[in-house]
Amino acid sequence: MKKKQAPVQEIKRPVDQYFDELNENFQDPTNRVIQIVFLPLFFFGLMGIIWMIPFPQFDFLVKLGWHTFLNWGSFFIAILIYCYLKLSPTLSYAVLMCIGIMSYFIVQLEYVAREGGPSVLLVSGLIMLVSLAILWFGKSKEKNTISIGQFWKFLTIGPIWLWHFAFKRIKLKY
């Protein structure tokens, strides 16, 4: 007579645990649309602000011609992608592609500012603040009250969380 084995519980990856928590706390369909539109805009605004923080001009960087490519945004991107890479390599590549597109537009904003247009800090700051306010408003549409900590987790994990929906839809493993 065989012994019945206890059902093996599936161990979830940390990224799946984060996604489950976010899915549980962010279920309102209107809020989902708000997130899809304004979370990338918030991230773009934040990245633009970090990009524009003055970076020290080291002589060796100038001699190598790297001074134009290295800024605080480069470090922000590197740290962010490293964190996402540890959670889900495939999703981190999708976010990196989006960051590349956002970087292109930030550089275009720099060109506009040089020609006398509004500063990148002003445009990025407005985009970030408006997006944050709308995301905060969207959070109020949820049935469950969401703490500041959960909202912060949403802002940090949100970009790969949004991509995971796209990957699920096209049945790609992440």
Buried (B, 14 or more C-beta within 10 A) or exposed (E): EEEEEEEEEEEEEEBBEBBEBBEEBBEBEEBBEBBEBBBBBBBBBBBBBBBBEEBEEEEEBEEEEEBEEBBBBBEBBEEBBEEBBEBBEBBBBBBBEBBEEBBEEBEEBBEBBEEEEEEBBBBBBEBBEBBBEBBEEBBEBBEEEBEEEBBEBBBBBBBBBBBBEEBEEEEEEB
